[in-house]
Amino acid sequence: MSISISTTTTKTFPIPTTNFNNHPSPKPLFHLSFPPNSLPSSLHHHKPSNKLSPLFASPPPHDPPPPPENQLDYPTLTRQAVSEFLLQLGISHEDAVSISSNSHKYTQMLNDSVMELDELDSWRNDNNNNGGGSGGDGEEGFVGFKEKVIRMAKEKGDNGKVAFLESVGLSLSSAINVARYMSGEPLPALINKVKYMKEILFCGSNGEGLIGKNARRMMRHLSIPVDDDVQQTLAFFEKVPKLRADRAIRGLPHLLGCSTSKLKLMVEQIGELSVRNKKLGQVIAKSPQLLLRKPQEFLEVVSFLEDLGFDNEDVGKILARCPEFFAASIEKTLKKKVEFLNSIGVSNDHLPRVINKYPEFLVSDIDRTLLPRMSYLMEIGFSRRDIAFMVRRFSPLLGYSIGEVFQPKIDFLINTMDKPLREVVDYPRYFSYSLEKKIKPRFWVLKGRNVDCSLKDMLGKNDDEFATEFMNI
């Protein structure tokens, strides 16, 4: 079937039809004819369009909603809050970000404190009521948590000093303790001091990390303004390049009231004994109280040793090994130890050798350590003269523990090795060797080969020499 409307133009549109029996119709056609140019241009030149009807179009994109509060990155929020808190104290944005990023224990402490508070929800509600939040519930929780961290930081009362001190290398506990000494020091001023010191000390230095620790540690204790005092103190910092903060920090807070000129004098005095650079750092780290000594008191100890027969080089070696020796009282400590040595038979001629080998002897407690050890050795059979002879040959003798060294080694010597005490008098260094690692193994090797020798021959040789002589290796 077809319908003819005009003879000029004919358009044929096949229109499929479907019967209810699911059989296609026999090619039905429905012919429509239109005059020329009577069709709309959209039909003459139709092109497919990618545009969808507003009915089917997707809604315009929006920013993703903030995460639920239980999915927030609280450590990051805590760091951001600490940075904002530090900005409120007047420091730069760069410093605030650096401190908050390098004070991990401090930020974790704040984070834990906030998370433990039961009032978290009420704080957020208070924040919303005060107009602090915007957006959905998640964003309100986001802002409220940061504000709570800031409030917690303010309640700590250290005004950012703990975070700063940790960021420059202190442990959290040390930072908290040191911050108490600096309660009156504004954070911006403290940061300025440390930066000033770093700029000078790091100039052309390959030991930046080591020197930086010293500068930061000393500046926090001394609380020195960036003026002429700092210039004077540079001599001290430059000569102490490797101080160990973890050991010296417990003693150095006492330096808070110490003048920079005094520090400089003490460092110069120590340097005259050829104790510089690494050795100087080790001395002060081990005995920071030396810096509190008056130069005259220090020189008196030097003179005391010189009077006993020590030269300048030997005095420097004693200082490097036992710096607490130079912080001791001459009358109450050092002279009494010399008198004790004289009383047991060590003459003044032997004092340099004894003290040089074991300077710790002169800072040992007579009543608690030296006399009890003397008494024990005499009880088991040594005479006073034997002990004096052993001390002259091996001065660390009276530094050993009775229960951990003397008793087990004497017991093995007499009951297992079947040797007399006289062997130990001839070779007191026997007490310095490990019972389990050297004395017993070598004794059992010799016993297995039926070899009998002195303690010195058994223990005085190194492993190769012992194997060559006694094991035919």
ZAFI-615947 format. One record per residue (C-alpha): residue number from 1; residue in three letters; x, y, z negated. Coordinates in Angstrom, 1 decimal, m for minus. Layout:
<rs>
R   nr  rest    east   north      up
R  NUM   ALA       X       Y       Z
...
</rs>
This chain:
<rs>
R   nr  rest    east   north      up
R    1   MET     0.0     0.0     0.0
R    2   SER     1.3     3.5     0.8
R    3   ILE    m0.1     7.0     0.5
R    4   SER     1.0     9.5     3.2
R    5   ILE     1.0    13.1     2.1
R    6   SER     3.0    14.7     4.9
R    7   THR     4.6    13.4     8.1
R    8   THR     7.6    15.6     7.8
R    9   THR     9.4    14.1     4.8
R   10   THR     8.7    10.7     3.3
R   11   LYS    10.1     9.5     0.0
R   12   THR     9.5     5.9    m0.9
R   13   PHE     9.5     4.8    m4.5
R   14   PRO     9.3     1.2    m5.2
R   15   ILE     7.1     0.7    m8.2
R   16   PRO     7.3    m2.8    m9.6
R   17   THR     4.2    m4.2   m11.2
R   18   THR     3.8    m7.1   m13.5
R   19   ASN     0.8    m9.3   m13.9
R   20   PHE    m0.2   m10.9   m17.2
R   21   ASN     0.9   m14.3   m16.0
R   22   ASN     4.6   m13.1   m15.9
R   23   HIS     4.7   m13.4   m12.0
R   24   PRO     6.1   m10.6   m10.0
R   25   SER     3.9    m9.0    m7.4
R   26   PRO     4.7    m9.4    m3.6
R   27   LYS     6.9    m6.3    m3.1
R   28   PRO     4.4    m3.6    m3.7
R   29   LEU     5.5    m0.1    m2.5
R   30   PHE     4.0     3.2    m3.4
R   31   HIS     5.0     5.8    m0.7
R   32   LEU     4.9     9.5    m1.5
R   33   SER     5.7    12.2     1.0
R   34   PHE     6.7    15.8     0.2
R   35   PRO     7.3    18.8     2.4
R   36   PRO    10.9    19.9     2.9
R   37   ASN    12.4    21.8     0.0
R   38   SER     9.3    21.1    m2.0
R   39   LEU    11.1    19.0    m4.5
R   40   PRO    12.8    20.7    m7.5
R   41   SER    16.5    21.1    m7.1
R   42   SER    17.0    18.9   m10.1
R   43   LEU    15.7    16.1    m8.1
R   44   HIS    17.7    16.9    m4.9
R   45   HIS    21.0    17.1    m6.8
R   46   HIS    20.5    15.2   m10.0
R   47   LYS    23.6    14.6   m12.1
R   48   PRO    23.8    12.5   m15.2
R   49   SER    24.0    14.7   m18.4
R   50   ASN    25.9    13.8   m21.5
R   51   LYS    23.7    16.0   m23.6
R   52   LEU    21.2    14.3   m25.8
R   53   SER    17.9    15.6   m26.7
R   54   PRO    17.8    17.4   m30.1
R   55   LEU    15.6    14.6   m31.2
R   56   PHE    18.4    12.0   m30.8
R   57   ALA    21.5    14.2   m31.5
R   58   SER    23.6    13.7   m34.6
R   59   PRO    23.6    16.4   m37.3
R   60   PRO    26.5    18.9   m37.2
R   61   PRO    29.6    17.6   m39.1
R   62   HIS    30.1    18.6   m42.7
R   63   ASP    33.0    18.4   m45.2
R   64   PRO    33.0    15.0   m46.9
R   65   PRO    31.5    15.1   m50.3
R   66   PRO    33.9    15.1   m53.2
R   67   PRO    34.7    11.7   m54.7
R   68   PRO    32.8    10.5   m57.7
R   69   GLU    34.4    11.5   m61.0
R   70   ASN    35.5     8.0   m61.8
R   71   GLN    37.5     8.0   m58.5
R   72   LEU    39.4    11.2   m59.0
R   73   ASP    43.2    11.2   m58.9
R   74   TYR    43.7    12.3   m62.5
R   75   PRO    47.5    12.3   m62.6
R   76   THR    47.5    14.7   m59.6
R   77   LEU    44.8    16.9   m61.2
R   78   THR    46.8    17.0   m64.4
R   79   ARG    49.9    18.2   m62.5
R   80   GLN    47.9    20.8   m60.8
R   81   ALA    46.4    21.9   m64.1
R   82   VAL    49.8    22.1   m65.7
R   83   SER    51.0    24.2   m62.8
R   84   GLU    48.1    26.6   m63.2
R   85   PHE    48.8    26.8   m66.9
R   86   LEU    52.4    27.7   m66.3
R   87   LEU    51.4    30.4   m63.8
R   88   GLN    49.3    32.0   m66.6
R   89   LEU    52.5    32.3   m68.6
R   90   GLY    54.1    34.5   m66.0
R   91   ILE    56.4    32.3   m64.1
R   92   SER    56.6    32.0   m60.3
R   93   HIS    54.5    29.5   m58.3
R   94   GLU    57.6    27.7   m57.1
R   95   ASP    58.8    27.3   m60.7
R   96   ALA    55.4    26.2   m61.9
R   97   VAL    55.2    23.5   m59.2
R   98   SER    58.7    22.3   m59.8
R   99   ILE    58.2    22.0   m63.6
R  100   SER    54.9    20.3   m63.3
R  101   SER    56.3    17.8   m60.8
R  102   ASN    59.3    16.9   m63.0
R  103   SER    57.8    16.7   m66.4
R  104   HIS    56.2    13.3   m66.0
R  105   LYS    56.0    12.3   m69.7
R  106   TYR    54.5    15.7   m70.6
R  107   THR    51.8    15.6   m67.9
R  108   GLN    51.1    11.9   m68.8
R  109   MET    50.7    13.0   m72.5
R  110   LEU    48.1    15.7   m71.6
R  111   ASN    46.3    13.3   m69.2
R  112   ASP    46.0    10.6   m71.9
R  113   SER    44.9    13.1   m74.5
R  114   VAL    42.2    14.5   m72.3
R  115   MET    41.0    11.0   m71.2
R  116   GLU    40.7     9.9   m74.8
R  117   LEU    38.4    12.8   m75.8
R  118   ASP    34.8    11.9   m76.1
R  119   GLU    33.7    15.4   m75.3
R  120   LEU    34.7    15.2   m71.6
R  121   ASP    31.1    15.3   m70.3
R  122   SER    30.1    18.1   m72.6
R  123   TRP    33.1    20.1   m71.5
R  124   ARG    32.1    19.7   m67.9
R  125   ASN    28.6    20.8   m68.8
R  126   ASP    29.9    23.8   m70.7
R  127   ASN    32.0    24.7   m67.6
R  128   ASN    28.9    24.5   m65.4
R  129   ASN    26.9    26.6   m67.7
R  130   ASN    29.7    29.2   m67.6
R  131   GLY    29.7    29.2   m63.9
R  132   GLY    33.0    27.4   m63.6
R  133   GLY    31.9    24.7   m61.2
R  134   SER    30.6    24.9   m57.6
R  135   GLY    29.3    22.3   m55.3
R  136   GLY    28.1    18.8   m56.2
R  137   ASP    28.5    16.8   m59.4
R  138   GLY    31.8    15.4   m58.3
R  139   GLU    33.3    18.9   m57.8
R  140   GLU    32.0    20.1   m61.1
R  141   GLY    33.8    17.1   m62.8
R  142   PHE    36.9    17.9   m60.8
R  143   VAL    37.1    21.5   m62.0
R  144   GLY    36.1    20.6   m65.6
R  145   PHE    38.9    18.1   m66.0
R  146   LYS    41.6    20.6   m64.9
R  147   GLU    40.3    23.2   m67.2
R  148   LYS    40.3    20.7   m70.0
R  149   VAL    43.9    19.9   m69.4
R  150   ILE    44.8    23.6   m69.5
R  151   ARG    43.0    24.0   m72.8
R  152   MET    44.9    20.9   m74.1
R  153   ALA    48.2    22.4   m73.0
R  154   LYS    47.4    25.7   m74.7
R  155   GLU    46.5    23.9   m77.9
R  156   LYS    49.9    22.3   m78.0
R  157   GLY    51.3    25.7   m78.8
R  158   ASP    54.7    25.4   m77.1
R  159   ASN    53.8    27.8   m74.3
R  160   GLY    55.2    25.5   m71.5
R  161   LYS    58.6    25.0   m73.1
R  162   VAL    58.2    21.2   m73.6
R  163   ALA    57.3    20.8   m69.9
R  164   PHE    60.3    22.9   m68.8
R  165   LEU    62.8    21.2   m71.1
R  166   GLU    61.7    17.8   m69.9
R  167   SER    62.0    19.0   m66.3
R  168   VAL    65.7    19.9   m66.8
R  169   GLY    66.6    16.4   m68.2
R  170   LEU    65.5    16.1   m71.8
R  171   SER    63.4    13.2   m73.0
R  172   LEU    59.9    14.1   m74.1
R  173   SER    60.7    13.6   m77.8
R  174   SER    63.8    15.7   m77.6
R  175   ALA    62.0    18.4   m75.7
R  176   ILE    59.4    18.6   m78.4
R  177   ASN    62.0    18.9   m81.1
R  178   VAL    64.0    21.5   m79.3
R  179   ALA    61.0    23.6   m78.4
R  180   ARG    60.4    24.1   m82.1
R  181   TYR    63.7    25.9   m82.3
R  182   MET    62.7    28.2   m79.5
R  183   SER    59.2    29.2   m80.6
R  184   GLY    60.0    32.9   m80.1
R  185   GLU    61.5    32.6   m76.7
R  186   PRO    59.2    33.4   m73.7
R  187   LEU    59.2    30.8   m71.0
R  188   PRO    60.1    33.2   m68.1
R  189   ALA    63.1    34.5   m70.1
R  190   LEU    64.3    30.9   m70.8
R  191   ILE    64.0    29.9   m67.1
R  192   ASN    65.8    33.0   m66.1
R  193   LYS    68.7    32.1   m68.4
R  194   VAL    69.0    28.6   m67.1
R  195   LYS    68.9    29.8   m63.4
R  196   TYR    71.6    32.4   m64.1
R  197   MET    73.9    29.8   m65.6
R  198   LYS    73.2    27.3   m62.8
R  199   GLU    74.0    29.9   m60.1
R  200   ILE    77.4    30.5   m61.7
R  201   LEU    78.3    27.0   m62.7
R  202   PHE    77.2    25.4   m59.5
R  203   CYS    79.2    27.7   m57.3
R  204   GLY    81.7    25.5   m55.4
R  205   SER    81.2    22.6   m57.9
R  206   ASN    80.9    19.0   m56.8
R  207   GLY    79.7    18.0   m60.3
R  208   GLU    76.5    19.9   m60.0
R  209   GLY    74.3    17.4   m61.8
R  210   LEU    76.8    16.9   m64.7
R  211   ILE    77.4    20.6   m65.2
R  212   GLY    73.7    21.4   m64.8
R  213   LYS    72.9    19.1   m67.7
R  214   ASN    75.4    20.9   m69.9
R  215   ALA    74.2    24.3   m69.0
R  216   ARG    70.6    23.5   m69.5
R  217   ARG    71.2    21.7   m72.8
R  218   MET    73.5    24.3   m74.3
R  219   MET    71.3    27.2   m73.2
R  220   ARG    68.2    25.8   m74.8
R  221   HIS    70.1    25.5   m78.1
R  222   LEU    72.0    28.7   m78.1
R  223   SER    69.1    30.9   m76.8
R  224   ILE    71.6    33.4   m75.4
R  225   PRO    70.4    36.5   m73.4
R  226   VAL    71.6    36.9   m69.9
R  227   ASP    74.1    39.6   m70.7
R  228   ASP    77.7    39.8   m71.9
R  229   ASP    77.1    37.0   m74.3
R  230   VAL    76.5    34.7   m71.4
R  231   GLN    79.7    35.8   m69.7
R  232   GLN    81.6    34.9   m72.8
R  233   THR    79.8    31.6   m73.1
R  234   LEU    80.8    30.6   m69.6
R  235   ALA    84.3    29.6   m70.9
R  236   PHE    82.6    27.1   m73.1
R  237   PHE    80.4    25.6   m70.4
R  238   GLU    83.1    25.5   m67.8
R  239   LYS    85.3    23.5   m70.1
R  240   VAL    82.7    21.0   m71.1
R  241   PRO    81.6    19.4   m67.8
R  242   LYS    80.3    16.1   m69.0
R  243   LEU    78.5    16.4   m72.3
R  244   ARG    76.0    13.7   m73.0
R  245   ALA    72.8    15.3   m74.1
R  246   ASP    71.3    12.1   m75.5
R  247   ARG    74.0    11.7   m78.1
R  248   ALA    74.8    15.3   m79.0
R  249   ILE    71.3    16.7   m79.1
R  250   ARG    70.6    15.6   m82.7
R  251   GLY    73.5    17.7   m83.9
R  252   LEU    73.5    20.6   m81.6
R  253   PRO    70.4    22.4   m82.8
R  254   HIS    72.6    23.5   m85.7
R  255   LEU    74.4    25.7   m83.1
R  256   LEU    71.4    28.0   m82.8
R  257   GLY    73.0    30.5   m85.1
R  258   CYS    76.5    30.1   m83.8
R  259   SER    78.0    33.0   m82.0
R  260   THR    79.4    32.6   m78.5
R  261   SER    82.8    34.0   m79.5
R  262   LYS    83.1    31.3   m82.1
R  263   LEU    82.3    28.6   m79.6
R  264   LYS    85.0    30.0   m77.3
R  265   LEU    87.6    30.0   m80.0
R  266   MET    86.9    26.4   m81.0
R  267   VAL    87.1    25.2   m77.4
R  268   GLU    90.4    27.0   m77.0
R  269   GLN    91.8    25.4   m80.2
R  270   ILE    90.8    22.0   m79.0
R  271   GLY    92.3    22.6   m75.6
R  272   GLU    95.6    23.4   m77.1
R  273   LEU    95.8    19.8   m78.1
R  274   SER    95.5    18.8   m74.4
R  275   VAL    91.9    17.7   m74.9
R  276   ARG    90.1    19.1   m71.9
R  277   ASN    87.5    18.3   m69.3
R  278   LYS    86.2    14.7   m69.7
R  279   LYS    87.9    14.2   m73.0
R  280   LEU    86.5    17.4   m74.3
R  281   GLY    83.0    16.4   m73.4
R  282   GLN    83.4    13.1   m75.1
R  283   VAL    84.7    14.7   m78.3
R  284   ILE    81.9    17.2   m78.6
R  285   ALA    79.3    14.6   m77.6
R  286   LYS    80.5    12.3   m80.4
R  287   SER    81.1    15.0   m83.0
R  288   PRO    79.2    18.2   m82.2
R  289   GLN    79.7    19.5   m85.7
R  290   LEU    83.3    20.3   m84.7
R  291   LEU    81.9    23.4   m83.0
R  292   LEU    80.6    24.6   m86.4
R  293   ARG    84.1    24.5   m87.9
R  294   LYS    86.1    27.6   m88.5
R  295   PRO    89.2    27.7   m86.4
R  296   GLN    91.3    28.0   m89.5
R  297   GLU    89.7    24.9   m91.0
R  298   PHE    90.5    23.0   m87.7
R  299   LEU    94.1    24.2   m87.7
R  300   GLU    94.5    23.1   m91.3
R  301   VAL    93.7    19.5   m90.3
R  302   VAL    96.2    19.8   m87.5
R  303   SER    98.8    21.0   m89.9
R  304   PHE    97.9    18.2   m92.3
R  305   LEU    98.7    15.6   m89.6
R  306   GLU   101.9    17.4   m88.6
R  307   ASP   103.1    17.2   m92.2
R  308   LEU   102.5    13.4   m92.1
R  309   GLY   104.9    13.2   m89.1
R  310   PHE   102.6    13.5   m86.0
R  311   ASP   103.6    15.6   m83.0
R  312   ASN   101.1    17.7   m81.0
R  313   GLU   100.5    14.9   m78.5
R  314   ASP    99.7    12.3   m81.2
R  315   VAL    97.3    14.8   m82.9
R  316   GLY    95.4    15.2   m79.6
R  317   LYS    95.1    11.5   m79.2
R  318   ILE    93.7    11.1   m82.7
R  319   LEU    91.2    13.9   m81.9
R  320   ALA    90.1    12.2   m78.7
R  321   ARG    89.6     8.9   m80.5
R  322   CYS    88.2    10.0   m83.8
R  323   PRO    86.9    13.6   m83.6
R  324   GLU    85.0    13.3   m86.9
R  325   PHE    88.5    13.2   m88.5
R  326   PHE    88.8    16.9   m87.8
R  327   ALA    85.4    17.7   m89.3
R  328   ALA    86.4    16.1   m92.6
R  329   SER    87.5    17.8   m95.7
R  330   ILE    91.2    17.7   m96.4
R  331   GLU    90.9    17.7  m100.1
R  332   LYS    87.8    15.5  m100.5
R  333   THR    88.5    13.0   m97.8
R  334   LEU    91.8    12.9   m95.9
R  335   LYS    94.1    13.3   m98.9
R  336   LYS    92.2    10.7  m100.9
R  337   LYS    92.6     8.1   m98.1
R  338   VAL    96.4     8.8   m97.9
R  339   GLU    96.6     8.3  m101.7
R  340   PHE    94.7     5.0  m101.3
R  341   LEU    97.1     3.8   m98.7
R  342   ASN   100.0     4.7  m100.9
R  343   SER    98.4     2.9  m103.8
R  344   ILE    98.2    m0.4  m102.0
R  345   GLY   101.9    m0.2  m100.9
R  346   VAL   101.8     1.7   m97.6
R  347   SER   104.6     4.3   m97.8
R  348   ASN   104.6     7.7   m96.2
R  349   ASP   107.1     6.5   m93.6
R  350   HIS   104.5     4.0   m92.3
R  351   LEU   101.5     6.4   m92.4
R  352   PRO   101.9     7.7   m88.8
R  353   ARG   101.9     4.2   m87.4
R  354   VAL    98.9     3.1   m89.5
R  355   ILE    96.8     6.3   m88.8
R  356   ASN    97.7     6.4   m85.2
R  357   LYS    96.6     2.8   m84.6
R  358   TYR    93.4     3.2   m86.7
R  359   PRO    92.5     6.9   m87.4
R  360   GLU    89.0     5.8   m88.5
R  361   PHE    90.7     4.6   m91.7
R  362   LEU    90.9     8.1   m93.1
R  363   VAL    87.2     8.7   m92.7
R  364   SER    86.1     5.4   m94.2
R  365   ASP    84.4     5.3   m97.5
R  366   ILE    86.8     4.1  m100.2
R  367   ASP    84.2     2.8  m102.7
R  368   ARG    81.8     1.2  m100.2
R  369   THR    84.2    m0.3   m97.6
R  370   LEU    87.9    m0.2   m98.4
R  371   LEU    87.8    m1.3  m102.1
R  372   PRO    85.3    m4.2  m101.6
R  373   ARG    87.4    m5.5   m98.7
R  374   MET    90.6    m5.3  m100.7
R  375   SER    89.0    m7.1  m103.6
R  376   TYR    87.7    m9.9  m101.3
R  377   LEU    91.1   m10.5   m99.7
R  378   MET    92.8   m10.6  m103.2
R  379   GLU    90.1   m13.0  m104.5
R  380   ILE    90.8   m15.6  m101.7
R  381   GLY    94.5   m15.5  m102.4
R  382   PHE    96.2   m12.6  m100.8
R  383   SER    98.4   m10.4  m103.0
R  384   ARG    98.4    m6.6  m102.9
R  385   ARG   101.8    m6.8  m101.2
R  386   ASP   100.4    m9.2   m98.5
R  387   ILE    97.6    m6.8   m97.8
R  388   ALA    99.9    m3.8   m97.6
R  389   PHE   102.1    m5.8   m95.2
R  390   MET    99.1    m6.7   m93.0
R  391   VAL    97.8    m3.2   m93.0
R  392   ARG   101.2    m1.9   m91.9
R  393   ARG   101.3    m4.4   m89.0
R  394   PHE    97.6    m4.2   m88.1
R  395   SER    95.9    m1.1   m89.6
R  396   PRO    92.3    m2.0   m88.4
R  397   LEU    92.4    m4.9   m90.9
R  398   LEU    90.4    m3.1   m93.6
R  399   GLY    87.8    m2.0   m91.0
R  400   TYR    86.4    m5.5   m90.6
R  401   SER    83.2    m6.8   m92.2
R  402   ILE    83.5    m9.4   m95.0
R  403   GLY    80.5   m11.4   m94.0
R  404   GLU    80.9   m11.2   m90.2
R  405   VAL    84.7   m11.4   m89.8
R  406   PHE    86.7   m12.3   m92.9
R  407   GLN    84.6   m15.2   m94.3
R  408   PRO    83.9   m17.2   m91.2
R  409   LYS    87.5   m16.9   m89.8
R  410   ILE    89.2   m17.6   m93.1
R  411   ASP    86.9   m20.7   m93.5
R  412   PHE    87.8   m22.0   m90.1
R  413   LEU    91.5   m21.3   m90.7
R  414   ILE    91.7   m23.3   m93.9
R  415   ASN    89.0   m26.0   m93.6
R  416   THR    89.2   m26.8   m89.9
R  417   MET    92.6   m25.7   m88.6
R  418   ASP    94.2   m26.7   m91.9
R  419   LYS    96.5   m23.7   m91.9
R  420   PRO    97.7   m21.7   m94.9
R  421   LEU    96.9   m18.0   m95.6
R  422   ARG   100.5   m17.2   m94.9
R  423   GLU    99.8   m17.7   m91.2
R  424   VAL    97.4   m14.7   m91.3
R  425   VAL    99.9   m12.6   m93.2
R  426   ASP   102.4   m13.1   m90.4
R  427   TYR    99.7   m12.5   m87.7
R  428   PRO    96.9   m10.4   m89.1
R  429   ARG    95.6    m9.7   m85.6
R  430   TYR    94.0   m13.1   m86.0
R  431   PHE    90.9   m11.3   m87.3
R  432   SER    90.5    m9.3   m84.1
R  433   TYR    89.8   m12.3   m81.9
R  434   SER    86.4   m13.8   m81.3
R  435   LEU    85.9   m17.0   m83.3
R  436   GLU    83.6   m18.6   m80.8
R  437   LYS    85.1   m17.4   m77.5
R  438   LYS    88.8   m17.7   m78.2
R  439   ILE    89.9   m19.1   m81.6
R  440   LYS    87.8   m22.3   m81.5
R  441   PRO    88.2   m23.2   m77.8
R  442   ARG    92.0   m22.8   m77.9
R  443   PHE    92.3   m24.7   m81.2
R  444   TRP    90.4   m27.7   m79.8
R  445   VAL    92.5   m27.7   m76.7
R  446   LEU    95.7   m27.8   m78.8
R  447   LYS    94.3   m30.4   m81.1
R  448   GLY    93.3   m32.6   m78.2
R  449   ARG    96.9   m32.5   m77.0
R  450   ASN    98.4   m32.9   m80.5
R  451   VAL   100.0   m29.5   m80.3
R  452   ASP   100.8   m27.6   m83.4
R  453   CYS   101.8   m24.0   m83.0
R  454   SER   101.6   m20.6   m84.8
R  455   LEU    98.5   m18.4   m84.6
R  456   LYS   100.6   m15.9   m82.6
R  457   ASP   101.5   m18.6   m80.0
R  458   MET    97.9   m19.8   m79.9
R  459   LEU    96.1   m16.5   m79.6
R  460   GLY    98.8   m14.0   m78.4
R  461   LYS    99.0   m15.3   m74.9
R  462   ASN    96.6   m14.5   m72.1
R  463   ASP    94.6   m17.2   m70.4
R  464   ASP    97.1   m17.9   m67.7
R  465   GLU   100.1   m18.0   m70.0
R  466   PHE    98.2   m20.3   m72.4
R  467   ALA    97.2   m22.7   m69.6
R  468   THR   100.7   m22.8   m68.2
R  469   GLU   102.4   m23.6   m71.5
R  470   PHE    99.8   m25.8   m73.2
R  471   MET    97.7   m27.3   m70.4
R  472   ASN   100.3   m27.9   m67.7
R  473   ILE    98.3   m25.8   m65.2
</rs>
